[in-house]
Amino acid sequence: MTRSRLFPQISASASTSRSNSNTLDGNDASESYGYGLSGQQLIWDGLRTLFDWEQSDYKTQSAFADYQLAENDARSTAR
């Protein structure tokens, strides 16, 4: 679980196109451009994000404690 849900989510897009056509009057060329920008911000999710974040922090602490325990066991076995 990352903290990214707590921050604004922004996305952008851009496009361009060009077309040429031959007509009886000569060449006809056109160009078009498009762009977009959107954003989202989490306002309230019933504390789900906060609880998920805390749970992942506890899992990280638990994994680190397991690592330290395994490391200590390996050291005591090696002696």
DRENTORKOL-3810 file (N, C-alpha, C; in nm, 4 decimals):
REM DRENTORKOL-3810
@n.u->0.0847; n.v->-0.1176; n.w->0.0000; ca.u->0.0000; ca.v->0.0000; ca.w->0.0000; c.u->0.0885; c.v->0.1228; c.w->0.0000
@n.u->0.0692; n.v->0.2065; n.w->-0.0929; ca.u->0.1469; ca.v->0.3295; ca.w->-0.0982; c.u->0.0608; c.v->0.4464; c.w->-0.0541
@n.u->0.1247; n.v->0.5554; n.w->-0.0326; ca.u->0.0530; ca.v->0.6768; ca.w->0.0072; c.u->-0.0071; c.v->0.7486; c.w->-0.1126
@n.u->0.0109; n.v->0.6947; n.w->-0.2310; ca.u->-0.0298; ca.v->0.7667; ca.w->-0.3520; c.u->-0.1783; c.v->0.7990; c.w->-0.3555
@n.u->-0.2605; n.v->0.7173; n.w->-0.2899; ca.u->-0.4040; ca.v->0.7486; ca.w->-0.2904; c.u->-0.4341; c.v->0.8766; c.w->-0.2142
@n.u->-0.3418; n.v->0.9196; n.w->-0.1283; ca.u->-0.3645; ca.v->1.0410; ca.w->-0.0507; c.u->-0.3326; c.v->1.1669; c.w->-0.1303
@n.u->-0.2598; n.v->1.1530; n.w->-0.2388; ca.u->-0.2183; ca.v->1.2677; ca.w->-0.3181; c.u->-0.3043; c.v->1.2807; c.w->-0.4434
@n.u->-0.3116; n.v->1.4003; n.w->-0.5005; ca.u->-0.3895; ca.v->1.4181; ca.w->-0.6243; c.u->-0.3338; c.v->1.3300; c.w->-0.7365
@n.u->-0.4239; n.v->1.2741; n.w->-0.8156; ca.u->-0.3865; ca.v->1.1933; ca.w->-0.9318; c.u->-0.4117; c.v->1.2780; c.w->-1.0562
@n.u->-0.3090; n.v->1.2996; n.w->-1.1353; ca.u->-0.3194; ca.v->1.3872; ca.w->-1.2518; c.u->-0.2765; c.v->1.3097; c.w->-1.3756
@n.u->-0.3522; n.v->1.3261; n.w->-1.4833; ca.u->-0.3128; ca.v->1.2646; ca.w->-1.6100; c.u->-0.3299; c.v->1.3674; c.w->-1.7216
@n.u->-0.2450; n.v->1.3552; n.w->-1.8215; ca.u->-0.2473; ca.v->1.4482; ca.w->-1.9344; c.u->-0.2366; c.v->1.3690; c.w->-2.0638
@n.u->-0.2935; n.v->1.4251; n.w->-2.1685; ca.u->-0.2847; ca.v->1.3619; ca.w->-2.3001; c.u->-0.2745; c.v->1.4695; c.w->-2.4073
@n.u->-0.2165; n.v->1.4313; n.w->-2.5198; ca.u->-0.2044; ca.v->1.5231; ca.w->-2.6326; c.u->-0.2085; c.v->1.4424; c.w->-2.7610
@n.u->-0.2629; n.v->1.5031; n.w->-2.8645; ca.u->-0.2678; ca.v->1.4355; ca.w->-2.9946; c.u->-0.2615; c.v->1.5387; c.w->-3.1062
@n.u->-0.2189; n.v->1.4907; n.w->-3.2194; ca.u->-0.2141; ca.v->1.5759; ca.w->-3.3380; c.u->-0.2434; c.v->1.4904; c.w->-3.4605
@n.u->-0.3033; n.v->1.5498; n.w->-3.5601; ca.u->-0.3253; ca.v->1.4775; ca.w->-3.6856; c.u->-0.3173; c.v->1.5750; c.w->-3.8017
@n.u->-0.2784; n.v->1.5212; n.w->-3.9143; ca.u->-0.2658; ca.v->1.6038; ca.w->-4.0356; c.u->-0.3201; c.v->1.5232; c.w->-4.1523
@n.u->-0.3940; n.v->1.5889; n.w->-4.2368; ca.u->-0.4450; ca.v->1.5195; ca.w->-4.3551; c.u->-0.4272; c.v->1.6079; c.w->-4.4778
@n.u->-0.3979; n.v->1.5418; n.w->-4.5856; ca.u->-0.3843; ca.v->1.6092; ca.w->-4.7147; c.u->-0.4772; c.v->1.5409; c.w->-4.8139
@n.u->-0.5428; n.v->1.6183; n.w->-4.8943; ca.u->-0.6267; ca.v->1.5598; ca.w->-4.9987; c.u->-0.6115; c.v->1.6413; c.w->-5.1263
@n.u->-0.6138; n.v->1.5719; n.w->-5.2352; ca.u->-0.6054; ca.v->1.6379; ca.w->-5.3652; c.u->-0.7470; c.v->1.6633; c.w->-5.4160
@n.u->-0.7744; n.v->1.7867; n.w->-5.4486; ca.u->-0.9052; ca.v->1.8233; ca.w->-5.5044; c.u->-0.8824; c.v->1.8846; c.w->-5.6412
@n.u->-0.9887; n.v->1.9106; n.w->-5.7093; ca.u->-0.9763; ca.v->1.9722; ca.w->-5.8416; c.u->-0.9172; c.v->2.1126; c.w->-5.8316
@n.u->-0.9395; n.v->2.1780; n.w->-5.7191; ca.u->-0.8873; ca.v->2.3140; ca.w->-5.7004; c.u->-0.7416; c.v->2.3141; c.w->-5.6553
@n.u->-0.6870; n.v->2.2006; n.w->-5.6169; ca.u->-0.5496; ca.v->2.1941; ca.w->-5.5672; c.u->-0.5434; c.v->2.1080; c.w->-5.4422
@n.u->-0.4382; n.v->2.1237; n.w->-5.3693; ca.u->-0.4207; ca.v->2.0466; ca.w->-5.2462; c.u->-0.4973; c.v->2.1115; c.w->-5.1315
@n.u->-0.5570; n.v->2.0277; n.w->-5.0529; ca.u->-0.6285; ca.v->2.0735; ca.w->-4.9336; c.u->-0.5630; c.v->2.0069; c.w->-4.8129
@n.u->-0.5089; n.v->2.0849; n.w->-4.7232; ca.u->-0.4411; ca.v->2.0303; ca.w->-4.6063; c.u->-0.5112; c.v->2.0802; c.w->-4.4798
@n.u->-0.5174; n.v->1.9921; n.w->-4.3826; ca.u->-0.5740; ca.v->2.0344; ca.w->-4.2539; c.u->-0.4941; c.v->1.9712; c.w->-4.1418
@n.u->-0.4894; n.v->2.0403; n.w->-4.0330; ca.u->-0.4217; ca.v->1.9915; ca.w->-3.9142; c.u->-0.5166; c.v->2.0083; c.w->-3.7965
@n.u->-0.5090; n.v->1.9136; n.w->-3.7050; ca.u->-0.5880; ca.v->1.9271; ca.w->-3.5831; c.u->-0.5026; c.v->1.8858; c.w->-3.4644
@n.u->-0.5302; n.v->1.9476; n.w->-3.3536; ca.u->-0.4569; ca.v->1.9234; ca.w->-3.2314; c.u->-0.5571; c.v->1.9021; c.w->-3.1187
@n.u->-0.5204; n.v->1.8180; n.w->-3.0282; ca.u->-0.6063; ca.v->1.7963; ca.w->-2.9124; c.u->-0.5215; c.v->1.7801; c.w->-2.7876
@n.u->-0.5773; n.v->1.8171; n.w->-2.6772; ca.u->-0.5074; ca.v->1.8003; ca.w->-2.5508; c.u->-0.6098; c.v->1.7822; c.w->-2.4404
@n.u->-0.5667; n.v->1.7217; n.w->-2.3338; ca.u->-0.6557; ca.v->1.7008; ca.w->-2.2210; c.u->-0.5778; c.v->1.6937; c.w->-2.0914
@n.u->-0.6414; n.v->1.7308; n.w->-1.9859; ca.u->-0.5824; ca.v->1.7258; ca.w->-1.8535; c.u->-0.6943; c.v->1.6917; c.w->-1.7562
@n.u->-0.6695; n.v->1.5928; n.w->-1.6730; ca.u->-0.7698; ca.v->1.5572; ca.w->-1.5732; c.u->-0.7015; c.v->1.5309; c.w->-1.4402
@n.u->-0.7764; n.v->1.5483; n.w->-1.3357; ca.u->-0.7219; ca.v->1.5257; ca.w->-1.2027; c.u->-0.8282; c.v->1.4714; c.w->-1.1092
@n.u->-0.7825; n.v->1.3962; n.w->-1.0109; ca.u->-0.8712; ca.v->1.3417; ca.w->-0.9094; c.u->-0.8058; c.v->1.3596; c.w->-0.7737
@n.u->-0.8881; n.v->1.3830; n.w->-0.6728; ca.u->-0.8388; ca.v->1.3948; ca.w->-0.5367; c.u->-0.9331; c.v->1.3182; c.w->-0.4453
@n.u->-0.8754; n.v->1.2280; n.w->-0.3683; ca.u->-0.9536; ca.v->1.1536; ca.w->-0.2703; c.u->-0.9975; c.v->1.2492; c.w->-0.1604
@n.u->-1.1257; n.v->1.2546; n.w->-0.1361; ca.u->-1.1772; ca.v->1.3407; ca.w->-0.0311; c.u->-1.2088; c.v->1.2586; c.w->0.0930
@n.u->-1.2814; n.v->1.1484; n.w->0.0766; ca.u->-1.3200; ca.v->1.0670; ca.w->0.1921; c.u->-1.3502; c.v->0.9265; c.w->0.1441
@n.u->-1.2934; n.v->0.8283; n.w->0.2075; ca.u->-1.3240; ca.v->0.6891; ca.w->0.1753; c.u->-1.3523; c.v->0.6089; c.w->0.3016
@n.u->-1.4041; n.v->0.6770; n.w->0.4017; ca.u->-1.4374; ca.v->0.6081; ca.w->0.5257; c.u->-1.3159; c.v->0.5589; c.w->0.6012
@n.u->-1.2051; n.v->0.6291; n.w->0.5917; ca.u->-1.0781; ca.v->0.5956; ca.w->0.6570; c.u->-1.0133; c.v->0.4682; c.w->0.6029
@n.u->-1.0626; n.v->0.4169; n.w->0.4916; ca.u->-1.0053; ca.v->0.2948; ca.w->0.4346; c.u->-0.8580; c.v->0.3133; c.w->0.4000
@n.u->-0.8242; n.v->0.4225; n.w->0.3340; ca.u->-0.6861; ca.v->0.4462; ca.w->0.2942; c.u->-0.5956; c.v->0.4554; c.w->0.4164
@n.u->-0.6402; n.v->0.5238; n.w->0.5193; ca.u->-0.5601; ca.v->0.5359; ca.w->0.6411; c.u->-0.5388; c.v->0.3990; c.w->0.7060
@n.u->-0.6436; n.v->0.3192; n.w->0.7154; ca.u->-0.6310; ca.v->0.1869; ca.w->0.7764; c.u->-0.5450; c.v->0.0944; c.w->0.6909
@n.u->-0.5579; n.v->0.1010; n.w->0.5581; ca.u->-0.4721; ca.v->0.0209; ca.w->0.4698; c.u->-0.3259; c.v->0.0606; c.w->0.4869
@n.u->-0.3025; n.v->0.1887; n.w->0.4980; ca.u->-0.1678; ca.v->0.2404; ca.w->0.5148; c.u->-0.1093; c.v->0.1913; c.w->0.6470
@n.u->-0.1862; n.v->0.2011; n.w->0.7555; ca.u->-0.1383; ca.v->0.1531; ca.w->0.8845; c.u->-0.1131; c.v->0.0025; c.w->0.8816
@n.u->-0.2014; n.v->-0.0724; n.w->0.8155; ca.u->-0.1845; ca.v->-0.2176; ca.w->0.8073; c.u->-0.0562; c.v->-0.2524; c.w->0.7328
@n.u->-0.0281; n.v->-0.1827; n.w->0.6248; ca.u->0.0948; ca.v->-0.2118; ca.w->0.5505; c.u->0.2176; c.v->-0.1749; c.w->0.6330
@n.u->0.2062; n.v->-0.0698; n.w->0.7141; ca.u->0.3177; ca.v->-0.0331; ca.w->0.8020; c.u->0.3420; c.v->-0.1433; c.w->0.9049
@n.u->0.2353; n.v->-0.1981; n.w->0.9620; ca.u->0.2500; ca.v->-0.3081; ca.w->1.0580; c.u->0.3099; c.v->-0.4322; c.w->0.9922
@n.u->0.2695; n.v->-0.4599; n.w->0.8685; ca.u->0.3252; ca.v->-0.5753; ca.w->0.7967; c.u->0.4745; c.v->-0.5549; c.w->0.7714
@n.u->0.5129; n.v->-0.4328; n.w->0.7378; ca.u->0.6541; ca.v->-0.4026; ca.w->0.7153; c.u->0.7339; c.v->-0.4210; c.w->0.8431
@n.u->0.6808; n.v->-0.3717; n.w->0.9544; ca.u->0.7483; ca.v->-0.3878; ca.w->1.0825; c.u->0.7589; c.v->-0.5356; c.w->1.1203
@n.u->0.6549; n.v->-0.6117; n.w->1.0948; ca.u->0.6556; ca.v->-0.7546; ca.w->1.1253; c.u->0.7593; c.v->-0.8282; c.w->1.0407
@n.u->0.7654; n.v->-0.7945; n.w->0.9121; ca.u->0.8633; ca.v->-0.8588; ca.w->0.8241; c.u->1.0051; c.v->-0.8253; c.w->0.8684
@n.u->1.0273; n.v->-0.7025; n.w->0.9114; ca.u->1.1606; ca.v->-0.6636; ca.w->0.9584; c.u->1.1954; c.v->-0.7382; c.w->1.0867
@n.u->1.0982; n.v->-0.7525; n.w->1.1768; ca.u->1.1225; ca.v->-0.8281; ca.w->1.3006; c.u->1.1529; c.v->-0.9743; c.w->1.2693
@n.u->1.0804; n.v->-1.0336; n.w->1.1736; ca.u->1.1087; ca.v->-1.1716; ca.w->1.1323; c.u->1.2500; c.v->-1.1834; c.w->1.0762
@n.u->1.2907; n.v->-1.0847; n.w->0.9972; ca.u->1.4254; ca.v->-1.0832; ca.w->0.9405; c.u->1.5301; c.v->-1.0784; c.w->1.0516
@n.u->1.5088; n.v->-0.9894; n.w->1.1487; ca.u->1.6050; ca.v->-0.9778; ca.w->1.2583; c.u->1.6117; c.v->-1.1076; c.w->1.3384
@n.u->1.4984; n.v->-1.1710; n.w->1.3606; ca.u->1.4956; ca.v->-1.2977; ca.w->1.4336; c.u->1.5724; c.v->-1.4054; c.w->1.3572
@n.u->1.5498; n.v->-1.4138; n.w->1.2269; ca.u->1.6207; ca.v->-1.5133; ca.w->1.1452; c.u->1.7698; c.v->-1.4845; c.w->1.1435
@n.u->1.8057; n.v->-1.3567; n.w->1.1386; ca.u->1.9463; ca.v->-1.3183; ca.w->1.1392; c.u->2.0109; c.v->-1.3577; c.w->1.2718
@n.u->1.9437; n.v->-1.3317; n.w->1.3825; ca.u->1.9971; ca.v->-1.3704; ca.w->1.5134; c.u->2.0086; c.v->-1.5215; c.w->1.5293
@n.u->1.9102; n.v->-1.5954; n.w->1.4780; ca.u->1.9171; ca.v->-1.7420; ca.w->1.4815; c.u->2.0363; c.v->-1.7922; c.w->1.4013
@n.u->2.0590; n.v->-1.7329; n.w->1.2848; ca.u->2.1714; ca.v->-1.7744; ca.w->1.2010; c.u->2.3039; c.v->-1.7443; c.w->1.2695
@n.u->2.3125; n.v->-1.6317; n.w->1.3380; ca.u->2.4361; ca.v->-1.5968; ca.w->1.4084; c.u->2.4614; c.v->-1.6921; c.w->1.5252
@n.u->2.3560; n.v->-1.7234; n.w->1.5988; ca.u->2.3758; ca.v->-1.8122; ca.w->1.7145; c.u->2.4066; c.v->-1.9553; c.w->1.6697
@n.u->2.3556; n.v->-1.9969; n.w->1.5556; ca.u->2.3845; ca.v->-2.1300; ca.w->1.5029; c.u->2.5283; c.v->-2.1372; c.w->1.4530
@n.u->2.5777; n.v->-2.0281; n.w->1.3972; ca.u->2.7114; ca.v->-2.0246; ca.w->1.3409; c.u->2.8200; c.v->-2.0254; c.w->1.4489
@n.u->2.7848; n.v->-1.9925; n.w->1.5701; ca.u->2.8853; ca.v->-1.9869; ca.w->1.6782; c.u->2.9171; c.v->-2.1201; c.w->1.7311
END
